[in-house]
Amino acid sequence: MAENKDKSEVAKREEEILAFWTKEQIFKQSINKEAPQGDYVFYDGPPFATGLPHYGHILASTIKDVIPRYQTMKGHRVERRWGWDCHGLPIENLVEQDLKMAGKKQIEELGIDVFNEHARSKVLGYVHEWKRTIERIARWVDFDDSYKTMSNSYMESVWWALGEVHKKGLLYESVKVLPYCPHCETPIANSEIAMDNSYQDIADLSVYVKFELVDERGTYLLAWTTTPWTLPGNTAIAVNKDLIYVKAKKDSDILIVAKELVPKILKDNYEIIGEISGQSLIGKRYIPVFDYYKNFPIATNKNIWKVWSADFVTLDKGTGIAHEAPAFGEEDAVLALANDIPLIKHVGLDGKFLPEIVHLAGLSVKPKPTTIDPTFYQSTDIEIIKLLASKGALFAKEKIIHSYPHCFRCETPLLYYAVPAWFIKIQNLKPELLALNEDINWIPSHLKSGRFKKSMEAAPDWNISRNRFWASPLPFWKCESCNELEILSSVKELLAKTPSRSNQFILMRHGETEENVRDVISDDPTEKNALSPNGRIEVLKTAQNLKNKGITKIFTSPFLRAQETAEIVADTIGFSNQDIITKEQLREIKTGGFNGKTWTEFNAQFKDRNERYFKALPGGETIFDISTRMLETIMEINNTNENETILIISHGLPLFLAEQYLNLRTTEELLLKDKWTPLYFKTGEAREVLVRPYPHNKHHEFDLHRPYIDQITWSCQCGGVKRRIPEVVDCWFESGSMPFAQQHYPIENKEWFANNFPADFVAEYIAQTRTWFYYMHVVSTLLFKRAPFKNVVTTGTVLAEDGQKMSKSKGNFSDPWILFDRYGVDALRYYLLASPLMKSEDLNFSEKEVQEVYRKTVQRLNNVVSFYEMYKEGEVIEGDSDNILDIWIKSRLQQTISEIGDSMNVYELERAVRPIGDFIDDLSNWYIRRSRDRFKSDDVVDRRASINTTRKVLKQLAKAIAPFMPFMAEDIFQKLKLDKDPISVHLTDWPKAEIESESYNLELLADMTKVRQVVEQALALRSKAGIKVRQPLASLTINFELKPELRQIMAEEINVKKITIDESVTALILDINLTSELIAEGEMREFTRQIQEWRKVQGYTPNQQISLMVKVDKAGQTLLKQFESEIKRIIRANEIILTTDRKNSEGIEIKTGIHTFTIYGPLSVRD
């Protein structure tokens, strides 16, 4: 992630504002501030943290920031919780690359536990970079309490959802032909294939194959296929009973082909022998072109290698005769199921020919292309074609270009493959899905009845099982003997299937020592760190409470304080000291050289709690080291004892970890919040704990993932063993469960869910209409009979400037951080929000266009603020102005606020953001430009009116742009806020658009628009006549009435002496006749313009007065004297000395057209 050392001033200012927000906890304050409108619910689709965030993520995050900021200002409380997508093929593919593995077999050889633990470590590999980027783009979201789809609580909610679907009778197991990745060895969802351009146009080989009829030797059914590799799996031929076919002799063969297709297929040199109906072909037997299975039992099936009728056989392509391999085609499989046609699977789950395909055994049927050979995917089909030719079964071959599906993660060509899988019935649910879609507000609106509706109408039953490893395991257990199925819905149900042994356990911490009081570490077992008097009292008190517990075994740490504790307890309850068992594994934590130092000193070695848990100092232990030795010891004690009440005496942290892990807490949960601190064992405290079998990793941390969950089995009532099926859950079912699973509903947080479902708003890019949006909609409809969200903003895709997909390897886009540093984030946010992306159209990202936004919007507004800062007066004086420009700009602001609010209320962000740029242009190029002289005026009332109006407008504008340009808004607000104002603009309310008040002048807005239109037309007339704007003209004639103040503005802008109204004229009339007086005034205007430019170059402020000497001829002196007072006022000069001759001194020459002036000076400068 590159970062530019030469940051722009805008970028530096934004970073200062970020620091201010962090220091003052502005985001937290915005959540906690009063919310009279109640909660506004936003669901955040979780990204994978397996790569750096790109412009697509920045776009989505900008939208997800704008709407909550706006709704917060409107009086809502908007909690924003980040989430991480953790499971699935994206992670698994990364792990395979890391471990240099290829395929499922190698993973199983390595060990699922090793593979999955590596996957866990990769899941959050870029969290820091994500957090850094998301914070930099000003998105406010709670990262610390992020949900993760790999957490046990999330997975348990997914289990509950599956259980509910099962109770509704909507789950079933079946063998279906599905898109299948032979590398990943799992089915792939159709939605995933369609999602990210997974279809690729490739050149493939198709063949025309001859199938000889059994009862008519020499007569062949001519079939066409684009998948030659499926031919060894052929079990049927399909024709259409309603078509007419012909027998045609070509060379020595008699070929059967659809009549209409004969000229196209046979081309020439053939003879039609006769016609034959499709109906008469049905039932005929043929000889398979490959006889690999002729000696297999399947060859005796009465329905194999026969002709059948199928409606999907048409004249659109091929020969009117279709080769059927039901294990590898959806339509083929439907035909086979309906007619009891057997399936031949000649290809293994790894996509390679089985051993019985002797000529091709071990070859990948559709290999992945290589960089050396991009057409390598054709290699196996070429071998098939060679075999067909050797058998005389090949009629013809040809290349075709077609769209072929590839794995969306590993890019392997997919197969259609008959696999056993688990499905959710969708067909009967479709009426509900379609009806609930009507409750959703789609942006853009055409998606409601377009893409989203069509995806639902065409949706197949949902295959929710995957043959993979790193995902939520399906909670389905089957009996090995009777196949009885049991589906669990919770961890509670799981633990009920794994009854604990009859032992009872009590955990106890040793009594207090002097070192405890002094917070000193004592991790040396040889040290005589005895119990303090108070510690003995603590232990004795606890021991009295243990008398009636029936303790039969005592195990203790070897440390003296633990030994003394054990002896006091034993003496009190009547237990023999000789029977106390010492276990080294129950010892105090090893700190690594900090014995005798304080815990404060020890903890200072770690930058945060996370490092404290996972980093060991030399010779020290990590949390996992401690938990492993503690739990292994406890489990060993449990497994080697029966019907015992067992007391374990140890130390604070080891006991805390043991108890929490036995209560199924994870280390991540313990790190997340400080709420566990009260659960820490006090000295001398004892607690009962349940010790039972549970799925856990090598650290004895509760874990529902494979392979740990696979080890949980139980007896079936038939006497067999119930084992979990190996499949895992489709990750899209996890994502679709996000509305409730993120909060562990319904196991916890039922009230929260009742108040936070459905969402008011979600946003993602358009491909999610077929994935996350669709699957959320299905899951919510299944479980709650409600749509999961009310409003959804869908964007297009951000492409590189050349229209290609953004690619690091191609280097066709700039690092976002470079743009942050060049133009600031506000410019990028505005650019994205104002783009066609907001209409679900793709955008070719252009840095030049970001720069243009920066120049026209950010810099222009900055210049307005700087201008105000230059002329502002110390005291803020309230009051209304009757100046027409002031009235206009305030009305214009109210109009803008109204337009922004109206668009935001219907989630049309592109329509909401565009008025901001228009208003900034009006503010800068019309109001400020027209008011410049007022800011410097000697008329105190008018000067203050212009300054106060600008201040009010900027302050209200800061609020209006706050959701979109949060940095710019904050910067303006901080410069203008009063002591009574909130500390941040993002804690203010949305500005009210007072379009019904007296201060809003709609007529003036219309008139000013008309004035500006006339000015534009008149300036065009000037240009056509070749007359510069600085040259005054006599008049402009218009044909409509206009207030005098507006006529004055019009006259000044066009630089005419007067505006004449004549309603009889049909067009503007500009008097371009130049009198000597007008020419002289034009010369004066050009002179003052160039002096003003010179002042800028010299670096003089507007308040500084100068004195000049000007050398010019007599005519020029006459000109300057004529306009002397006006010139002095304009150029801020207190004295102008005229001369016709000055020697031995260099000056600056100014040419105005007629005159040449030489300027000497300044002679003096006064502030």
N, C-alpha and C positions, 0 to 999 in steps of 0.2 A: 504494500500500500504506500505509494509514493506521497511525499509531502513536500511542498515547495517552501524552501527557506525564505524566499522573497515574497512574503504574503502581502496581499493588498491591504490597504487601510481598512477596507470594509471587512475583510476576513479577520483581521486583528480585533476589530470592534465586536464582531460576532462572538469571538472566543472570550472576550471580556464579559460579554453578556451571559454566555454559558456559565462562566465562573460565578457571576452574580446570582443566577438562578440556583446554582448548586449551593452556594453559601446560604442563601435565604430560604432554601427549600420551597421555591415558588410552586413547583409541581405539586408537592404534598399539600401546600396551602390551598391550591386550586381545588384539590379533591375534598379538603376538609371545610371549605368555606360554605356558607349558608346556601342551600339549594332549594329555593321555594317551589321549583317545578318538579322536584323529585329526581329519581334516578333515570339516567339515559343509558341503555345497555348496548355495548359494543363487543362483538366477538372478533378476536384477532386470529386469522388463519396462521398456523405455525409454520415457519420456514425450516429447512434443514440448515444446520450450522456447519456444513461440510465444505463450504467455500466462502469466498468473500462476497459481501453484498454488492449488487450491481445496480444499474440504473432502473431496472424493473422493480427491484426491491425499494429503491428510493422513491419511485413513483407511488407504489402502494403505501409505503410508510407516510408519505406526504399527505395522501388522502386520509389515512387513518389518524393523522394528527390534526388536520384542518377541521374535520367534522366534530371531534370531541372538544376542541378548543372553542369552536363556535357554540356548541350546545352548552358548554360550561358558562360562557358569557351570557347565554340566554336563561341561565338560572337552574341548570341541571347539574347533578353530580354524575360525572362520567369516570368510572373506574376503568383503567386500562392495564390489563395484565398480559404480559408477553407469554408466548408459548413456543416450545421447540418440538418439531417433528423429528422423532428419533429412530424410528424403525424402518425396515424395508430394504429394497434392493439398492437404493443410492448408497446407503452405508455399507451394505455387504459387498458391493462392487469395489468400494474404496479399500475395504479390508483385504479382499482378494488381491488387489494391486499391491498393497503394503506387504502382504505375506508371500507374494509371488506365487499365487495359487491359481489353478484353472479348473473350476467346476466343483460340483457337489461332493464327488467322491473324495477329493483331496481334503475338503473341509471336514468330512466325517472321519477321515484318517487322522487329521490333526487333533480332532476333538471339538465337539460343539461348544463345550465350556470355554476352551481357549479362544475359539473363533468369536464367540459372543462377548467375552470380556474385552477382546480387542475392539470389537464393534462399539461397546460402551465407551471405551476410551476415545474413540474417534468422533463420537456423536457431537460433542461440544468443543471440537478442536478449534473453531474460529469464534468462540463466544466473545472473547475480548475485542476482536476486530469488529464484530457485529455491534456490540454495545457502543464502542467508540464511534462508529459511523452513525448509528441511529441517534445517539446523543448530539453528534455534530450537525445533523440535519434538522435539529430542533424538535425531533419527535419526543413527546412525553409519554413514557410507558414504564410500568413497573417491571424491571428486569429481575429484581432480587427475589420476587415471589413468583417467578415464571413457572408455568406448568410444563410437564414433559410427558410425552406419550409413553415413555418407557418406565414411568414410575408405577409402583405396585398399585397405588390408589387409582390411577388412571385406568390401568388394565383391569382392575376389579370392576370398575363401572362399565367397561366394555363387556366383561363377562355377564354382568347383570342384564345389559341390553340384549345380548345373544340369548340369555335365558328367557327373557320376555318374548322375543321373536319365536322361540321354540314353543312356548306356552300357547301362542296364537296359532300354532300348527303351520307356520310359514317356512320352517327349515326342512330341507330334505337333502339326501345324498343321492348322487346319480353319476353315471358315466356320460360325459358330453364331449363333443369336439370343441376345443377352446383354443384361442391363440396361446401359443406355448413357446417359451424360450428354452432351447436345448442347452444353452450355457448355464443359465440360472436354474434350469430344471424346475420350472414352475409355470403355471398358467399366468397370463397377463390380461388385465382388464381391457376391454375394447376402448373404454374411455381413456386409459393411459396411452394406448396406441394413437388415438386421435388427438391427444393433448398437445404434444410438443413436436409436431411435424415428424412423427415416427414413421410415416409412410414415405418411402423414397422411390422415385422413378428409376427403375433399373431395366437394363436389357436382359431378357431371359430367353431361354430356349423352349419352344413348344414343339410337340411331335404329333404326327398323324400315325396311329398304330393300327395294325391289322389283327383282328381277333377272328380266328377261323371257326366256323360253325361245325359242331360235332357231326350233325347228320348231313352236311353239305360240304364235303371236303373241297377245298379250292375256292370256297365262297367265304368272304370276310366281311365282318362288321368293321367299318372304318371309324375310329374314334379319335378325338383330338384332346390333348391335355397340355396344360402349361406347367405341370409338375411331374416330369418324367420319373422322378425318384419314388413316386407313390405307386408305380405300376406293379412292383412285386406284391403289393398289398391289395391288388384288385380282387374283388369278389363278385362283382356284378357289372352289367352293362345296362344303361338306361336309354330308352327311346321315348318319343311322345306318341301315344296311341292315336292321336288325331292328325298326325302328319302323314304325308305320302312319301314313300321312299322308292328308290329305284335300284335295280341290279344293273351294274354297268361293267362291261368287260374292258379292262385296260391291261395291255400286255397279256399275260397268261392268267391273271387273277380276275375273279368276279367280286366286285366291291359293292357293298350296300351303303348308300349315302342318301340323305334327304334330297328329294327331287329338286327343290329350288336352289340347292347349293352345288349341284353337279358342275356347272360351268366354272364356278369359283374354285372348287376343290380339284377336279380332275383336269380342268383346263382344256386339253385337246387329246386327240388320238384315243378316244374311248368310244364304246358302242353300248347304247342302252338296250338291255335285253328285255326288261319289263319292269312294271311298277309293282309295288308291294305296300300294303298298309302297315302303319305302325302297330296296329292291333295284332296283325298276324305274326309280327316278330316276337311278341311277348311270349315268354316261356321257353324260347329256343335256348339250347345250351351251346357253349363255345369252349374252346381250349384256351386256358390262360397263357399269355405270352411268356410268363415266367412260371416254371413248374416247381419252384422251391418247396411248395407245401403239398405236392401231390401225394406224398406218403405220410402226411400228418392226419390225425383223426378228423380235422376240419374238412378234409377233402370228401368225406362221406356225407356231409350235410346236404340235404336235398335241395336247399335253396342257393347253394354256392354256384357261381359261374353260369348264371342264367340271365336272360334279358327281362327287364322290368319296365313298366311305364312310369314316367315322372313328368309332372307339369313344368318343372324347371328346365326341361330340355326344350330349347327354342331354336329358331333359325338365326338369332342375332349373332352367334359366333359358333365356330367349330363346324361339325358335319351333320348336326342333328342327332348324333349318337354320343353318349357320354360314358367315359370310363368311371367306374365307381370304386373308390377305396374308402369305405365307411369309417375307418379309423382316423382318416385324415381330411375329412371334408364335412362341413356342417350339413349341407343338403344331402350328401351321401349318407350321413349317419341317420338323418330323419327317415330316409327311404328304407334303410336297413332295419331300423327299429319297427317301422310299420309292417314290414314283410318278413321279419325274422331272418334277415340275411346276416350271415356271420361276419365278424370282423377279423381281419388279419393285421396284427401289429408286427410288422417286419423291421420296425425302427425302435430302438431303446429310448428310455427317458433322457439319455444324453444326446439324442439326435443322430445316433450312428446306427448303421445297418447291423442287425443281429447276426450271430455266427452262421445261421442256416442260409443266409444270403451269401453263398460261398464265394461268388465272384467279387463281391463288394464288401464283405464283412469288415466292420470297423471303420468304414468311411463315413464321414459326416455328410448327411444328405443335403444340407444347405449350409456349407461352411461360410464363415465370416470372411469377407474380402480382406486382403492384406495390402500394405503400401506397395509391395513389390508387384503384386498381381491383383489389381482392383476388380477383376472379373473372376476371382477364385471361387466365388459362390456358384459359378456354373460348372465347376470341375466334375462334380458327381453326376450331374445330368448328362454331361458329355460321355462319361463311362457307360451310363444307361443306354444312350443312343448307340454307342458302339455295339453293345450287347444285342440291342434290337436289330441292328443291321446284320449281325452275324446269324441271327435266327430267321432272317427274312421277314421280320414283323414290322420293319420300318417302311412306311410309305413315303413320308416326307418330313422335313424339319424346317423350322423357320424361327427367326428372331422376332421377339415382340418387346415393346416398351410398355411396361405396366407399373402401377403403383403397388409397392410391396411393403408389408409391415415389418418393422424392425423393433427390437427391444428398446424401450425408451431409456434404458440405463446403460446396457453394455453394447447396444447397436448390432447385436447378432440378428440375422434374418430369422423371423419367427416361423414356426410350423403351425399348422392346425392339427391338433392331436387329441385323440380320445383319452381322457384321463378321468379317474374318479375324483369327484370334488363335492363340496357342500355348497348349497345354493339357498338363497332367500327368494321366495315366490314374489315376483314383482307384477306379474300380469294382472292379477285381481286387484292390485293396489293402485293401478294406473288412474282409474276415475278419481280417487281421492287425491293423488298427487297432482293431477291436472286441475282439480277444483281448488285446492289450497294454493296453487300457483297464482290464482286470480287475486289472492289477498296480498301478493308481494308487489311492491313498487320497484320496477326495474329501471335502471339508468344505464344505457339508453333503453327506452321503452319497448323498442322492437324485439328485444330479447325475450320478453314474456311470452309472446305468441310465436316467436321465431325459434332461435337456436335452443333455448331452454325447453320449450314445450316439445319441440321435435325430438330432443334427446330423450325425453320421458316417453314419448309415444313409441319410439323405436327401441327402447331399452329391453334387453333380455333379462331373464332371471339373473339375480346377482350372485356370481361366484365369489364366496367370501373366504375360501380356503386357499392357502398358498403352501407349496412344498419347500419351505425355506426354514431359516433358523432364527434370525434376529427380528422378532416380532412378538406380538401378544400371542401366546399359545391358545389354540381353540380349547375351551374347557369341556371337551367331549371325551368321555371314557367309555370304552367298549370292552365287553367280556370276550376273552380269547376263545372261550368255548361256545357260548350260545349267541354271541353278537349283540347282547342286550346293550342299549345305549343309555348313558346317564350324562346329563348336561348340568354342570354346576353353575350357580349364579353368583357365588360370593366366596370369599376366603373363609368365612365362617362355615359354609357347607363343606369346603375342602378340609378344614381342620377336623370337622366332625367325622370325616372318613379316615382320619389318621389318629385314632385314640392314643392318648399318652399312656405310659406305663403307670403302674399303681403307686409310684413314688411321689412324695410330697417334698417340695423344696422351700427352704427359707434362706434368703441372702442377708448377711449381716456385715456391717462395717465395724472395724475395731473401735475401741473407745478413744477418747481424746488423749493426745500427748502434748508435751510442751512445744514440740516442733509445730504441731497443728495450730496452736495458739499464736506462735510467732510467724506462721505462714512459711516455714522453712521445709525444704525438701529433705526427705530421708528415704533414699532408695537403695541403701546398702544393708543387706540382710545381717551382716555381722555387727552392725551398730546396735548398741544397747539403748534403743529408744523406747523406753517403757511408758506405760500408761500413767497419766497424771492422776492425782487424787480425784479430780472431777471426772476423768475418764473412767476410773473404776466405778464411781457412782453411776455413770451413764450405763455401763455394761451390766451392773448388778440390777438396775431398774429394768432393763430390757430382758435380762435372764429371768426375772420374776414372771414376766409376761409370757415367756416361752415354756414355763413349767408344764402347762396343760397341752402342749403341742405334740407330745409323744415323740420327741426327737430320738432317733435310733442311730444316727450316724453324724459325726462332726468332721468336716474337712476344713483345714485352715492354711493360710499363708505361712511361710517359714519365718516371717518377721516377728520380732519379740512382741510388738504391740498386738499383733494378731494372736500369737500364742497365748499371751496373758488373757486376752479376751476369751479365747476358747476355754481356758482353764476355769475362769470365773463362771462362765455359763455352765460348764460341766459340773462344777461343784454345786451350783445352785439347783440344777435340775436332777442331780443324782446320777450323772453320767461319769464313767470311769475315765480319768485322764489318760490312762494307758491306751484307750481305744480311739483317742483323737488322732486323725490321720493328717499328716502334713503334705501339702502338694506345692511344689515349686511353682507350678503354673498359676497359682493364685496370688502371686507376689505383687508388690507395688510396681508401678510403671517405672521403666528404666529411662531416666532423663538424659543420660549421656554426659556425665561429668559435672552435673549441677547439684550433686549431693551436698547439703549444707548451705546452699544458696536459696534465695527465696523463689517462690513460684512466680512472683512478678518479674524477677530477673530472667527466669526460664521462658516465660511467655513473651518477653521482649525480643527473643531470638526469631520470632515468626512475625511476618508482616500482617497476617490476618488469621481468622479462625480456620479457614480452609487449609492454609499452610500448616497451622498448628496440628491439624488432624492427620495430614498425609505426609508430612516431612519429618524424618527422624534425624536428630543430631547424631554425630558419630558416637556409636555405642548405645544409642537410644532406641526407642520404639515408636512406631506409628500407631494410630488408632486401630488399624487392621491387625497389627501384630498383637495388640492387647486383646482385642475381641476374639481373635482366632484361638489364642492359648486358653482364654477363659471358657469359651463355649465348647471347645474340644474336650476340656476337662470335665465340664458339667455334663456333657453328653455321654462321655465315657462312664462317669459315675452313675448316670441314669441307666445306661445300658447294662451295667454289671450289677445292678441292684434291683430288688423287687419288693414291693410293699414296705418301703422304708420312708421315714421322715428325716430328711437330710438337711443339716445346717451347713452352709458355706460361709466361712469367715474370710474376708479379703479387705480390699482398700477402695477408696472412693470412686475413682474413675473406672477401674476394672469392673467394679460391681454395677456402676451406672450403665456401662456399655452392655454388660451381660444381661441386665434386666431389660434394657430397651430393645436389644436384639431379640430376646425371648418374647417380648411384647410386639414383635414384628415391625419395629421401627428400623429405618435404614439410616446409614451415616448421612446421606444427603438431607434427610429430614432433620436430623440432629444439628446439622450445620445451618439450616435455613433460618431458624428462629431461636430467640433466647428463651422461649417459653419452657424449654426443658430444664433450665437452671434450677427451678424449685424442686425438680425430681431428683436432684443429686442427693446421694446418701449423706445424712448427718452422722457424725461420729457416734458410735454405739447404737445406730438405728438398724432394725431388722424388718424385712418385708417378705411376705410369701410371694412366690412366683410359680407360674405353671411352666413346666418343662415338658415339651411334646415334640413329636416330629413335625417339621415344616420344611418346605422347599427353600434351600439356602445355597449361597455360593461358598467358595472355599474359606471365606472369612466368617461363615455362619450368619451372614447377612440375609435376611428374608428376601427372596427373589423368585418371582413367578415365571421367569424366562426358562427356556430350554437350556441345558438338559435337566435342571433341578426339578422342574415341575413333572418331568417325565418319570422321575423316580418315585412319585407318589402313586401307589397302587392299593387296591383293596379287594376283598373277596366278593365274588358274585354269589347270589343265592343258589345258583346252579352248581357251585363248587369251583368254578373257574376263577380266573384273575382278571380284574378290570384294569386295563392300562389306557393311558391317554393316547389318542390317535396322534400321529406325528405332525399333522398339518398345523399351520399357524394362521392367524387372522389376516385377511386383506387389510393393508394399512389404511385404505380408504374408509373402512368401517370404523377404524380408530378415529380418523379425522372427522368423519360424520358424527361421531359421538362427542365431539369437543364441547358442545353447549352444556352438557351435564358432567362429562367425565373430568373436565378441568377442576371441578370442585368435589369430586368423589361422591357425586349423587348416584343413587339414593341412600348410600351407606351413611353419608353425612350431608349436612347443609341442605336439607329439604326446604327450609324457609328461604334460603338464598336463591335456590333454583326457582321457587315459586315467584320470586320477585325479579328474576333475571332471565326469564324465558317467555317469549322469544326475544331475540335481539332487535333493537331498533335499527341497527345498521351493520352491514358488513361490506367489505370491498376487496376485490382481487382482480387479476387480469382475465381476459375473456375465456381462456382455456379452462378456467375453473367452473364455467357453466356446466361442463360435462363431468367435472370431478368433484371438488369440494362442495360447491353449491348444490350439485345434484345429490351427492351422498348425504349431506346434512339434511336435505329435504326428505330423502327417503327414510332415514333413521328417525327423524322427528315425526314424520307421518306414521311410521310403524308404531312408535312408542307413545306418542302424545296426541296424534290426530290434529296436529297444528303445524303450520309453516314455521321454520326455525328462525326466520328473520323477516322484518317488515320492509326494509329498504336495502337495496343492494346496488352498489356502484361498480360497474364493470369497465375496465379499461382495455385499450389495445395493447400491442406489444411494442416495446422500445427496441428498435433495430439500429444497426450501425448506419453511418451516413450513406454508405453505399447500398443500403437496403438489405444487406445480409444480416444474419444472426450475429450478435456481438460475440467476438471470439478473441480470447487472449492470444492464442497461437497466431491468429491473423493480424493482431495488433490494430484492429479497425475501430477502436474507440479509446477515448482518454480516460485515465484513472480518475474516478469521481473526486478524489482528494485534490487533484490538481485544479479542478474547476472550483472546488470549495475555496481554495486559496487565491484563485485569480479573481473570481467574480462574487464570492460569498454564496451562501446557501439560499438566501431569499430569491436571488435571480434565478437559480435553478428550479426552485419550487414553483415560482411564478411561470416559468417557461413550460414546465410539465403540465401544470394545471390549466394553462391557456391553450394547450395543444389539442390536436385531433384525438389524442389518446383518450380524452374524456368522453369521446363519442364511440369508444370501442374500435377506433381505427388505429392502424399501426403508425408509428412515427419513425422516420429516419433521423436519428438524433444528430443535432448539429451544434457544435461548440460556438460557431459564429452566431447562431440564433440566440444562444444563451448570452453571449456578449452583447447582442443587440438589446435584449431585455435589460441587462445590467446598465447599459448606456441610457436607454430611453426611460427606464422606470426607476431603478435604484439610484443611479447617479443624479438623475433629474430631481428626484425627491430630496436627495441629500443636498443638492444645490439650493433648493427652496429653504430647507432647514438652516443651512449656513447663511443664507441671505437674511432670514429672520433673526438669527443669532447676532448678526452684524449690527442690526438696527434696533433690536429689542431694547426696551427701557426697563430699568430695574424694578419699578413698581408695576404690578398688574392692576390696571384700571378697568373695571367692568363698565359696560355701557353698549348701547346699540348704535349702529351707524346708519345714516340715511344715504350714504354714498351708493350709487347704483351698482358699482363693481362689488362692493362688500355684500350687498343684498344678493347679487347674482351668485357669487361664489358660495355663500352659505346655502342658498337654495340648491345650487348645483351639488353641494355635498349631501344635502338631505335626499336629493334624487338618487345619488350614488349609493348611499346607505340603504335606501329602500330597494334598489335594484339588487344589491348584494344579498340582502336579507331574503327577498322574495325567491331568489334563485337557490340560496342555501336551504331554504325551507323545503324545497322539492329536490334537493341533492344534485342540482345541476351546477357543478363546480366550475366548469369552463365558462358558463354564462355568468357566474358569480364573480369570477376573477377579472374578466375583461373590463368592466366599468372602472376598476382601480386604475389601470393604465390610462384609460381615457380621462379620468379625473385628474391624475397627476399631470397629464399633458395640459389640461385646461388650467390647472393651478399654476403651473410654471410658465407656459407659453402665452397665457392670456392674462390671468389675474396678476401675477407677480410682475410680468413684463409691463403691463398697463399701469401698475401701481408703483413702479420704481421711484418716480419723482415724488410720490406722496410720502414714501418712507423718509425722504430727505427734506420734506417740505418745511417751510417756516410756519406754516399753518399748524399749530400744535394739535388742534382738535382733529383735523384730517389725518395728520401723521399718526396720532394715537389710534384713530379708528382703523387705519390700515394695519398697524402692528397688532392690535387686539384681535382684529378679524383673522389675521393669519395665524395667531396663536390658537384661537378657538378652533379654527378649521384643522390645523395640524393635530391638535389634541384629539378631536373627534375622528379624524382620519386614522390616527394611530390605533384607535380602538377598532375601527372598521377593517383595517388590514391585518390586525393581530393574528387571526387564524391562518392567514395565508403567508404573511411576511413577518414572522414573529420577532426577528431580530430588529428589523427596521422600525417596527411598531414600538418595541421596547426602548430603543435608542431615542426616538422622538418623545415618547412619554416621559422618560427620565429627565429630559431637558425642559419639559413643560409642566411637570406635575407640581401640585401645591402640597403643603404639609398635610392637608386634610384628605388627600387622595390616597388610594391603596399604594402599596410599595411597588407594585408591578402592573403594567397594562393588562397582564393576563389574569389579574384578580379583579378587573373592572367588569361592569355589565356591558352588554351589547348596546351601542348607541341607538337611541330611539330616532327613527326617521320621522321628523315632525312635518310630514307633508300635508297635514290638515291644519297646521298653525299659520298665523299671520306672517311668520318669518319665511314661509315657503311661497315663492312667487312663480307660479307656473307660467304666467303670461310673460314675465321677464325672461325666463329660460327660453321660451319660444322666440321672443324678440331678439335675444342675444344670438341665438342660433342663426336667425335670419341676417343679423348684422355681419356675422362672421362669413356667412355664405356670400354676401354682397362684397365684403372685403376681398375675398378670394377671387371673385369674378373681376373686380375692378383692378386688382393687382395683375391679373392676367392681361387685361387691356393695356395697362402700363407697359408690361413686358413686350407685348406685341408692337407697341408704338416705340419701343426702345428707350423709354424714359425711366431712369432710376427712381426708386421709392423716395430717396432723400430730396428729390427735386419737387418742390411744392407745385401743385396745379390749382387752377382756379376753382373748379367745381365738379361735383358728380350729381347727376340727376337720377332719382329713383322714382318708382311709380306707386309707393305705398307710404302710409303715415308712419311716423316713428317719433318716439319721445325725444325731446331736445338733447337729453343727456346721452342717449344712444346715438343720435346723429353726430354729436360731438366726438364720441368714441370712433364712429365710422370715419369721420373726416380725418381724425388724427392718424388712424391706421393706414388710410389710403394716401394721406398727406395732400389733402385738398383744403381750400380755404372755406368752402361751405358745401352743404348737402342741400340740393334743391329737390322739392317734391313736385312731380307732375304726373298725375294719374293717367294722363292720355298717352304717355310714351309706353312702348311695349318692351323696351330693353334698357339696360343701363346706358347712360350717355356720359362719357368722361371727356371733359374739356381739356384737350392736350395743347392748347395754344400757350406759348411761353412768353410772358411779358418780361421787361427788364427787371422789374421788381421781383418777380418769381425766380428769375435766374439768379439774382443776387442772393435771395434767401436760400436757394439751393446750394450756392457756393458756401454760404455760412454753415449750413448743415453738414456739408462734407468736411469743412474745416474742423468743426467741433468733434465730429466722429473720429477723425484721425488723431486729434489731441487726446481724446478719451482712450484710444488704443495705446497711445504713447504713455499715458499715466499708468495703465495696467502693466506695461512692460517695465516701467520704472519702479513698480511696486508700491505706488501711493495708495493709501486707503481712501475711501469716499469722503471721509471727514477732513482730510488734510487739504489746506488752502495753499496754492502755489502762486508765484509771480513769475512772469515770462517776459522776454524781449522777443519781438517778432520783426524780422526784416522783410519788407515787401514794398513794391512800388506804390506810387501815389494812389492809383485806382484801388489797389488792395487795401491800403490804409483807410480809404473812404468806406470800403465795405466793412472793415472791422469796427470803425467808429459808429457806423449806422446800427450795428447789432451788438454794440459793446456790452451793455448790461446783460443781455440774454446769453452772450458767449461766456461772460464771467460766471454766470449762474450755472451753466451747463458743465463747464470744465473745472468748476470750483477754483477760480482764480481771483485773487484780491487786487491784482495789478497786471496790466498788459502794456508794456512800453513798445512803442512803434518806432521803427527807423527804416531809412532807405539804404543805409550803408553801415556795415560793421566789418572791420578788418581784424586780421590776426586772431580769429576765433572760429572754431568749428561749430556748426549747428546742424539741426536735422531738417531736411528739406521735405515740405509737404506740397503736393500738387492737387488742386481741387478741380481742375478742368480748365478754368480761365486763368487763375492766379497760381503763382508759385510763392510759397512762404518758407522762410528759414527760421526755425525756432531755436532760441538760445535760452538755456536755463535748466532747471528753475533757478531764478536769482535768489529765491528764498522759499522755505516750506514752513507752514504753520499748522499745528494740530488744532 
